[in-house]
Amino acid sequence: MFNKLISVLAASLILATAQAQTAPAQPVPQNPLMNTPRPLFFQDIAPLDTSLHRTLTLPAQRHSFAFAAKANVLPLTFAEVGQALHHYPVVFVADGNAVSLVALTDLQPGSNRFVDAKGQWRAGAYIPAYVRGYPFISIRVADKAEPLLALDPQAADFKAPDGQKLLLADGQPSEMLKGIMAFQGEYRQLAERTHAMVQALQDANVLEEGSLQLQPNAGGEPQKIGGFMVVSESKLKALPTDALKKLMDADALGLAYAQMFSMGSLGNVFAQSAQDTEPPMAPVKAASKRVTKKAQ
């Protein structure tokens, strides 16, 4: 949980609620997020509405992380990397022109080795903030628009029998909801700053496609897996002084070295989990494609 008390999101929602109580009834507006691509985990997405969602409840403690059981990559912010790198390989993934910082939880799509069959997170492992923030998210409908606090109305958390109300009888946010808004407001700021840091690494041309070779325990040919990017240490070291200074000014140099250091946690992705008797494969090589080609 981040330390900022109440974000701009909280103040905006409280103001909007007060205005709604004094303004004449208006037709229910169309969901402004109707055509927005659904974020990771979200079955549906809608802006929090003090009228439509007045009866929503949420448990104080999450009972299950089953919603994340099929996510082999999880978004990270730069502020989490110091904790996450002890548990996960931290890499970059591209979606079109956008490149994101993520934690690897498995090398096979549709699987997360850190969530067991009962929906419990692996004991002692860091849980990324994006996961902890679900079923809420701070989202912009346009580049310069104020962020909206949105939710997944289909989330299992809203159906828990021990849930606490998010909105008070007068429509004002409960203390729980204020905390959620503060968390999401801070997360949005950190995510946007992380994007700028990753962009700085891209501009410096130090990211390149990664490659892994996995040896099946039962024998057979090693399996090659890619689809992610890592920092090239050789490219980083070859940067001229002015380029290095740009990375330092963008706070991206530390992120670059943290990413490289995090690959030491690759073994955790193959560690025995509650649903496995033993990992089916073990890593025999983890490098950039450029280095891998030289080694062959």
C-alpha positions as CSV (number, residue, x, y, z in Angstrom):
1,M,0.0,0.0,0.0
2,F,1.3,3.4,-0.9
3,N,1.6,6.2,1.7
4,K,-0.2,9.0,0.0
5,L,-3.4,9.8,2.0
6,I,-6.1,10.9,-0.4
7,S,-5.5,11.4,-4.1
8,V,-7.1,13.8,-6.5
9,L,-9.4,10.9,-7.4
10,A,-10.9,10.9,-3.9
11,A,-11.5,14.6,-3.9
12,S,-13.1,14.5,-7.4
13,L,-15.4,11.7,-6.4
14,I,-16.5,13.4,-3.2
15,L,-17.2,16.6,-5.1
16,A,-19.1,14.8,-7.8
17,T,-21.2,13.0,-5.1
18,A,-22.0,16.3,-3.4
19,Q,-23.1,17.8,-6.7
20,A,-25.2,14.8,-7.5
21,Q,-27.1,15.2,-4.3
22,T,-28.2,18.8,-5.1
23,A,-28.5,18.7,-8.9
24,P,-31.8,17.6,-10.6
25,A,-32.0,14.1,-11.8
26,Q,-30.4,13.5,-15.2
27,P,-30.6,10.6,-17.7
28,V,-28.0,7.9,-16.9
29,P,-25.0,8.7,-19.2
30,Q,-23.5,6.1,-21.5
31,N,-20.6,4.2,-20.0
32,P,-17.6,6.3,-21.1
33,L,-15.5,3.1,-20.9
34,M,-17.8,1.0,-23.1
35,N,-15.3,0.9,-25.9
36,T,-12.2,0.8,-23.7
37,P,-10.0,-2.3,-24.1
38,R,-10.4,-4.4,-20.9
39,P,-7.4,-4.3,-18.7
40,L,-5.8,-7.5,-17.4
41,F,-8.2,-9.5,-15.2
42,F,-11.2,-7.4,-16.1
43,Q,-14.3,-9.2,-17.4
44,D,-16.1,-5.9,-17.6
45,I,-15.2,-2.3,-16.8
46,A,-17.4,0.6,-15.7
47,P,-16.7,3.9,-13.9
48,L,-17.6,4.0,-10.2
49,D,-21.0,5.5,-9.9
50,T,-22.4,6.6,-6.5
51,S,-25.9,5.7,-7.5
52,L,-25.5,2.5,-9.5
53,H,-22.9,1.1,-7.1
54,R,-24.3,2.2,-3.8
55,T,-24.9,-1.4,-2.6
56,L,-21.5,-2.8,-3.6
57,T,-19.5,-4.4,-0.8
58,L,-15.9,-5.6,-0.6
59,P,-14.2,-7.8,2.0
60,A,-11.4,-6.2,4.1
61,Q,-9.2,-9.2,3.2
62,R,-9.0,-10.9,-0.2
63,H,-10.0,-14.6,0.0
64,S,-8.6,-15.7,-3.4
65,F,-6.3,-14.7,-6.2
66,A,-7.8,-17.2,-8.6
67,F,-8.4,-14.3,-11.1
68,A,-4.7,-14.1,-11.6
69,A,-4.1,-17.8,-12.0
70,K,-3.7,-17.6,-15.8
71,A,-1.5,-14.5,-16.0
72,N,2.1,-15.3,-16.7
73,V,3.1,-11.6,-16.8
74,L,2.1,-9.0,-14.2
75,P,2.5,-5.2,-14.6
76,L,5.0,-3.6,-12.3
77,T,6.0,0.0,-11.4
78,F,9.6,1.1,-10.9
79,A,8.8,1.6,-7.1
80,E,8.1,-2.2,-6.8
81,V,11.1,-3.5,-8.5
82,G,13.3,-3.5,-5.4
83,Q,10.9,-6.0,-3.7
84,A,9.8,-7.9,-6.8
85,L,13.3,-8.8,-8.1
86,H,13.8,-11.1,-5.1
87,H,10.9,-13.3,-6.3
88,Y,10.4,-12.8,-10.0
89,P,12.4,-12.2,-13.2
90,V,11.6,-8.6,-14.2
91,V,11.5,-8.1,-18.0
92,F,9.9,-5.9,-20.6
93,V,7.1,-7.0,-23.0
94,A,5.9,-5.2,-26.1
95,D,2.3,-4.7,-27.2
96,G,2.5,-2.9,-30.5
97,N,4.6,0.2,-30.0
98,A,4.1,0.1,-26.2
99,V,6.6,-1.6,-24.0
100,S,5.8,-2.4,-20.4
101,L,7.7,-3.5,-17.3
102,V,6.4,-6.8,-16.0
103,A,7.1,-9.7,-13.6
104,L,7.3,-13.2,-15.1
105,T,5.3,-15.7,-13.1
106,D,5.6,-18.5,-15.7
107,L,7.1,-18.9,-19.2
108,Q,4.0,-20.7,-20.5
109,P,1.1,-18.4,-21.4
110,G,-2.1,-19.1,-19.4
111,S,-0.2,-20.1,-16.2
112,N,1.0,-18.5,-13.0
113,R,3.2,-20.6,-10.8
114,F,2.7,-18.3,-7.9
115,V,-1.1,-19.0,-7.5
116,D,-2.1,-22.5,-6.4
117,A,-5.2,-24.6,-7.1
118,K,-6.9,-23.0,-4.1
119,G,-6.3,-19.4,-5.4
120,Q,-3.6,-18.7,-2.8
121,W,-0.5,-16.7,-3.6
122,R,2.8,-18.5,-2.9
123,A,3.7,-17.9,0.7
124,G,6.3,-15.1,1.2
125,A,6.3,-14.0,-2.4
126,Y,5.7,-10.3,-3.2
127,I,2.2,-9.6,-4.7
128,P,2.4,-6.8,-7.3
129,A,0.4,-3.7,-6.6
130,Y,-1.7,-4.1,-9.8
131,V,-2.9,-7.5,-8.5
132,R,-3.7,-6.0,-5.1
133,G,-5.6,-3.2,-6.7
134,Y,-8.0,-5.4,-8.6
135,P,-11.1,-5.1,-9.0
136,F,-10.4,-1.3,-9.3
137,I,-8.2,0.7,-11.7
138,S,-7.5,4.3,-12.4
139,I,-8.0,4.9,-16.1
140,R,-8.0,7.8,-18.6
141,V,-10.6,7.9,-21.4
142,A,-8.3,10.3,-23.3
143,D,-4.7,11.4,-23.1
144,K,-5.3,14.6,-21.2
145,A,-8.5,13.6,-19.4
146,E,-8.7,13.4,-15.7
147,P,-8.4,9.7,-14.6
148,L,-11.6,7.9,-13.6
149,L,-11.8,5.3,-10.9
150,A,-13.2,2.2,-12.6
151,L,-14.1,-1.3,-11.5
152,D,-15.0,-4.7,-12.7
153,P,-18.6,-5.2,-11.7
154,Q,-18.3,-9.0,-12.4
155,A,-15.4,-9.5,-9.9
156,A,-15.8,-12.3,-7.4
157,D,-14.7,-9.9,-4.6
158,F,-18.0,-8.0,-4.8
159,K,-19.9,-11.3,-4.2
160,A,-18.1,-12.2,-0.9
161,P,-20.6,-12.7,2.0
162,D,-18.4,-10.7,4.5
163,G,-18.1,-7.6,2.4
164,Q,-18.1,-4.0,3.7
165,K,-20.0,-1.2,2.0
166,L,-17.9,1.1,-0.2
167,L,-20.4,3.9,0.0
168,L,-22.1,5.3,3.1
169,A,-25.8,5.9,3.4
170,D,-25.4,9.5,2.3
171,G,-23.4,8.4,-0.8
172,Q,-20.1,9.6,0.6
173,P,-17.0,7.2,0.3
174,S,-16.3,4.9,3.2
175,E,-12.9,4.8,4.7
176,M,-12.2,1.7,2.7
177,L,-13.1,3.4,-0.6
178,K,-11.0,6.4,0.3
179,G,-8.1,4.1,0.7
180,I,-8.8,2.4,-2.6
181,M,-8.9,5.8,-4.4
182,A,-5.7,6.9,-2.8
183,F,-4.0,3.7,-3.7
184,Q,-5.2,3.8,-7.3
185,G,-4.3,7.5,-7.7
186,E,-0.8,6.9,-6.5
187,Y,-0.5,3.8,-8.7
188,R,-1.5,5.7,-11.8
189,Q,1.2,8.3,-11.1
190,L,3.8,5.6,-10.6
191,A,2.7,3.7,-13.7
192,E,3.0,6.8,-15.8
193,R,6.4,7.6,-14.5
194,T,7.5,4.0,-15.1
195,H,6.3,4.3,-18.7
196,A,8.6,7.4,-19.1
197,M,11.6,5.4,-17.6
198,V,11.0,2.5,-20.0
199,Q,10.7,4.9,-22.9
200,A,14.1,6.4,-21.9
201,L,15.6,2.9,-22.1
202,Q,14.0,2.4,-25.5
203,D,15.3,5.7,-26.8
204,A,18.8,4.7,-25.6
205,N,18.5,1.5,-27.7
206,V,19.6,-0.8,-24.8
207,L,16.6,-3.1,-24.9
208,E,16.8,-6.3,-27.0
209,E,14.9,-9.5,-27.3
210,G,15.6,-12.1,-24.7
211,S,16.0,-15.8,-25.1
212,L,15.8,-18.8,-22.8
213,Q,16.7,-22.4,-23.3
214,L,14.8,-24.9,-21.1
215,Q,15.8,-28.5,-20.6
216,P,12.9,-30.9,-20.0
217,N,13.6,-33.0,-16.9
218,A,12.4,-36.0,-18.8
219,G,15.1,-35.5,-21.4
220,G,14.9,-34.5,-25.0
221,E,15.8,-31.3,-26.9
222,P,16.0,-28.0,-25.0
223,Q,13.0,-25.7,-25.7
224,K,13.7,-22.1,-26.7
225,I,11.4,-19.4,-25.3
226,G,11.3,-15.7,-26.2
227,G,8.7,-13.0,-26.5
228,F,10.2,-10.6,-23.9
229,M,13.0,-8.0,-23.8
230,V,15.9,-7.4,-21.4
231,V,18.6,-4.8,-21.0
232,S,21.8,-5.5,-23.0
233,E,24.6,-5.0,-20.6
234,S,27.1,-4.6,-23.4
235,K,25.0,-1.9,-25.1
236,L,24.6,-0.2,-21.7
237,K,28.3,-0.1,-21.1
238,A,29.0,1.2,-24.6
239,L,26.8,4.3,-24.2
240,P,28.5,7.6,-24.4
241,T,28.6,9.8,-21.3
242,D,25.8,12.1,-22.5
243,A,23.5,9.1,-23.2
244,L,24.2,7.7,-19.7
245,K,23.5,11.1,-18.2
246,K,20.1,11.1,-19.9
247,L,19.3,7.7,-18.4
248,M,20.4,8.9,-15.0
249,D,18.3,12.1,-15.3
250,A,15.3,9.9,-16.2
251,D,16.0,7.6,-13.2
252,A,16.2,4.8,-15.7
253,L,19.8,3.6,-15.1
254,G,18.9,2.0,-11.8
255,L,16.0,0.3,-13.4
256,A,18.2,-1.1,-16.1
257,Y,20.6,-2.7,-13.6
258,A,17.7,-3.9,-11.4
259,Q,16.2,-5.7,-14.4
260,M,19.5,-7.5,-15.1
261,F,19.9,-8.4,-11.4
262,S,16.4,-9.8,-11.3
263,M,17.2,-12.6,-13.7
264,G,18.8,-14.3,-10.7
265,S,15.3,-15.1,-9.6
266,L,14.5,-17.1,-12.7
267,G,14.7,-20.3,-10.7
268,N,11.7,-19.2,-8.7
269,V,9.5,-19.5,-11.8
270,F,10.4,-23.2,-11.9
271,A,10.3,-23.8,-8.2
272,Q,7.8,-26.4,-7.0
273,S,4.4,-25.0,-6.4
274,A,1.4,-26.4,-4.6
275,Q,0.0,-28.0,-7.7
276,D,3.3,-29.5,-9.0
277,T,5.2,-32.5,-8.0
278,E,8.3,-31.1,-9.7
279,P,8.9,-28.5,-12.3
280,P,8.7,-29.9,-15.9
281,M,11.7,-27.9,-17.1
282,A,14.8,-26.2,-15.8
283,P,16.5,-23.2,-17.3
284,V,19.9,-23.9,-18.9
285,K,20.5,-20.4,-20.4
286,A,19.0,-17.0,-20.0
287,A,20.5,-14.2,-22.2
288,S,19.7,-11.7,-24.9
289,K,19.4,-13.2,-28.4
290,R,22.6,-11.5,-29.4
291,V,24.5,-13.3,-26.7
292,T,22.7,-16.5,-27.3
293,K,23.7,-16.5,-31.0
294,K,27.3,-16.0,-30.1
295,A,27.2,-18.9,-27.8
296,Q,25.9,-21.3,-30.4
